[in-house]
Amino acid sequence: MDKVVHFHIPVDDMERARRCYMNIFGWDFQGTGYPEYQLATTVDTDENDIPKEPGAINGALYTRYSESSLLISPLAYLFFMTSRADSSTLFAPGRIPYCG
């Protein structure tokens, strides 16, 4: 079975979202040099940035709209690695209340 390998979650308020995910889930965040894009660490990784826990993934928060973004996105994105993909994608968009 193919696994989700990374996620992007859009937020309206980066600091509020960081506090929310840190307090609720214990996630850590790392800057990227761009305040509108923060790496989210949900689980420890090895020296190659591979999660140490099987099935676990890390991802990022990004500001829904910013000067450097090329699009406005209301969706969270999940990234998969697979050799069985076609051009169709199925997902149900939604917001996580009080988290961004």
C-alpha positions as a Markdown table, in Angstrom:
| # | Residue | x | y | z |
|---|---|---|---|---|
| 1 | Met | 0.0 | 0.0 | 0.0 |
| 2 | Asp | 1.3 | 3.4 | -0.9 |
| 3 | Lys | 1.8 | 6.0 | 1.9 |
| 4 | Val | 1.3 | 9.7 | 2.4 |
| 5 | Val | 4.7 | 11.2 | 2.5 |
| 6 | His | 4.1 | 14.9 | 3.2 |
| 7 | Phe | 1.3 | 17.4 | 3.9 |
| 8 | His | 0.7 | 21.1 | 3.4 |
| 9 | Ile | -2.0 | 22.9 | 5.5 |
| 10 | Pro | -3.1 | 26.4 | 4.6 |
| 11 | Val | -3.6 | 28.8 | 7.4 |
| 12 | Asp | -4.9 | 32.4 | 7.7 |
| 13 | Asp | -2.8 | 33.3 | 10.8 |
| 14 | Met | 0.6 | 31.5 | 11.0 |
| 15 | Glu | 1.3 | 32.2 | 14.7 |
| 16 | Arg | -2.2 | 31.2 | 15.8 |
| 17 | Ala | -1.9 | 28.0 | 13.8 |
| 18 | Arg | 1.6 | 27.2 | 15.1 |
| 19 | Arg | 0.4 | 27.6 | 18.7 |
| 20 | Cys | -2.7 | 25.5 | 18.0 |
| 21 | Tyr | -0.8 | 22.6 | 16.4 |
| 22 | Met | 1.9 | 22.8 | 19.1 |
| 23 | Asn | -0.5 | 22.8 | 22.0 |
| 24 | Ile | -2.9 | 20.2 | 20.6 |
| 25 | Phe | -0.6 | 17.7 | 18.8 |
| 26 | Gly | 2.9 | 18.6 | 20.2 |
| 27 | Trp | 4.2 | 19.4 | 16.7 |
| 28 | Asp | 7.5 | 21.4 | 16.3 |
| 29 | Phe | 8.0 | 24.0 | 13.6 |
| 30 | Gln | 11.1 | 25.1 | 11.8 |
| 31 | Gly | 11.5 | 28.3 | 9.7 |
| 32 | Thr | 12.4 | 28.1 | 6.1 |
| 33 | Gly | 13.5 | 31.7 | 5.5 |
| 34 | Tyr | 10.0 | 32.5 | 4.4 |
| 35 | Pro | 7.6 | 33.4 | 7.3 |
| 36 | Glu | 4.6 | 32.3 | 5.2 |
| 37 | Tyr | 6.0 | 28.7 | 5.0 |
| 38 | Gln | 6.9 | 26.7 | 8.2 |
| 39 | Leu | 8.0 | 23.1 | 8.3 |
| 40 | Ala | 5.9 | 21.0 | 10.7 |
| 41 | Thr | 7.7 | 18.1 | 12.5 |
| 42 | Thr | 5.1 | 15.6 | 13.8 |
| 43 | Val | 7.6 | 12.9 | 14.5 |
| 44 | Asp | 11.4 | 12.6 | 14.9 |
| 45 | Thr | 13.5 | 11.9 | 11.7 |
| 46 | Asp | 16.8 | 10.2 | 11.0 |
| 47 | Glu | 19.8 | 11.8 | 9.4 |
| 48 | Asn | 18.1 | 11.6 | 6.0 |
| 49 | Asp | 14.9 | 13.4 | 7.3 |
| 50 | Ile | 12.9 | 10.1 | 7.1 |
| 51 | Pro | 10.4 | 9.7 | 9.9 |
| 52 | Lys | 11.7 | 7.2 | 12.5 |
| 53 | Glu | 8.1 | 5.9 | 13.1 |
| 54 | Pro | 6.8 | 3.7 | 10.3 |
| 55 | Gly | 3.8 | 5.3 | 8.7 |
| 56 | Ala | 4.4 | 8.7 | 10.2 |
| 57 | Ile | 4.7 | 11.9 | 8.1 |
| 58 | Asn | 5.9 | 15.5 | 8.5 |
| 59 | Gly | 4.7 | 18.5 | 6.5 |
| 60 | Ala | 4.3 | 22.2 | 6.5 |
| 61 | Leu | 1.9 | 25.1 | 7.3 |
| 62 | Tyr | 1.7 | 27.8 | 4.7 |
| 63 | Thr | -0.2 | 31.1 | 4.7 |
| 64 | Arg | -3.3 | 30.8 | 2.5 |
| 65 | Tyr | -2.4 | 34.0 | 0.7 |
| 66 | Ser | 0.8 | 35.9 | 0.7 |
| 67 | Glu | 2.9 | 38.2 | -1.5 |
| 68 | Ser | 5.1 | 35.3 | -2.6 |
| 69 | Ser | 2.3 | 32.8 | -3.2 |
| 70 | Leu | 1.1 | 32.3 | -6.8 |
| 71 | Leu | -2.4 | 31.1 | -5.7 |
| 72 | Ile | -4.9 | 31.4 | -3.0 |
| 73 | Ser | -5.7 | 27.9 | -1.6 |
| 74 | Pro | -8.5 | 26.8 | 0.7 |
| 75 | Leu | -7.3 | 23.2 | 0.6 |
| 76 | Ala | -4.9 | 21.0 | 2.6 |
| 77 | Tyr | -2.6 | 19.0 | 0.3 |
| 78 | Leu | -1.3 | 15.5 | 0.9 |
| 79 | Phe | 1.6 | 14.2 | -1.1 |
| 80 | Phe | 1.9 | 10.5 | -2.0 |
| 81 | Met | 4.6 | 8.4 | -3.5 |
| 82 | Thr | 3.2 | 5.7 | -5.8 |
| 83 | Ser | 3.9 | 4.0 | -9.1 |
| 84 | Arg | 0.1 | 3.3 | -9.6 |
| 85 | Ala | -1.1 | 6.9 | -10.0 |
| 86 | Asp | -3.3 | 8.3 | -12.8 |
| 87 | Ser | -4.3 | 11.9 | -13.4 |
| 88 | Ser | -7.4 | 11.8 | -11.1 |
| 89 | Thr | -7.3 | 13.0 | -7.5 |
| 90 | Leu | -10.1 | 12.6 | -5.0 |
| 91 | Phe | -10.3 | 14.5 | -1.8 |
| 92 | Ala | -12.7 | 16.4 | 0.4 |
| 93 | Pro | -11.7 | 19.9 | 1.2 |
| 94 | Gly | -12.3 | 21.2 | 4.7 |
| 95 | Arg | -11.0 | 23.5 | 7.4 |
| 96 | Ile | -9.9 | 22.7 | 10.8 |
| 97 | Pro | -11.7 | 25.2 | 13.1 |
| 98 | Tyr | -9.5 | 27.4 | 15.4 |
| 99 | Cys | -6.2 | 26.1 | 13.9 |
| 100 | Gly | -5.7 | 28.6 | 11.1 |
